């Protein structure tokens, strides 16, 4: 006779440290069991493991009950993203469970849009988002990357389901991004797929001003919704992905979208030394 647990592993641990918010969640079959979202980017490395332990204890979750780990791979803070990815890989190896890397921007897009829905911002916009004359709303997640740049992507709203991707994650000049979105809106209008509303979600205090979005407001309703990362959305995206695939534990790395300034300077110095 054995006490070995033969129940299927259904729960998932989600981690994201790509922003100033440290997000940890435990989910199961599309339901949130527990979530902790703590602010303090400089202390992510100190607090991540204790918060993981706290979330697992709060839900009575053991390693034997976990079917996988979902981790936000960025883009976002270089140092912050590495913390979660390293922790997720270490725990996945120790617990012998699969790991799924998730776009942090995808999680922000989903969470930000749902925040707008819950706050009735959609109804207050005065637009019928399900009107047959329009295509799905667009969601544009924003993370400040300094010097007029943002980490961003483009997604189409899918009701309560995860938004579908229209453009890849990248670091872009906000002014150029707005110009590109305006061009894409014109093309979508020709195709009869113009969205009723553009939802800018995330760190909108820097890049979501009326002045910044004015070129788009002449074409469509554009609404900025401030939003901070919540771990649940990384978890829900991870659950869906792990149903069909998972990442190789050893090759999973953060999505930096570009090398850091320090790494760029180091590369230049090395190349300079080789060319002497």
C-alpha angles and dihedrals in degrees: 000000000000136000093210113140109246097175115117115261106247109155126091132205115215126198134181128169099158094113137036087279120079105214124195125168141167115213136176128192093340094313126115111233099176138346136189121189112182126182122221116093095192091060102046093110091053099046105034100085095042090050091049089052090048092052093048092048092047090058098036089241121161128188089255090062096053120100094187150324126257119202134184108237096189149198095222136073109015095214095036095052092051090056095060095039092051092047093047093050092047094049093043090054093046094047096037095233131133122259129214123200112216130195107251088209090055089053091048091049093053096042094044093050092049089050089056090049093049092047090051090238089140094058091044091053089073092228126121098227093189094047110134090228089070138056122231117303116262122236120205114188116204132202117173113244095176130239091065092305132124137192101232148145139181127251137174118230115245102187110254092343126092113288115254119239121249100166132023124253112267145146109258140172104255093224091053091044092054090049091050092048090052090054091047091050091055090051091047089052091055089050093048092245101106112144120236093222139019111213115203107194135178124031094014097149091086104032106019099071122131089247092053094048098038095107088058096044089064088062106033143354108283119190128185116212117187109224138170124208118272120196095223095075092055086051096050092047090048093051091054094047096047089057089070108018147351137204127262104259095223100043099045109116136165119273102239094168086210136017118267122258091250092052091047092052091047091051091049092050091051093048090048090052092050092050095053 
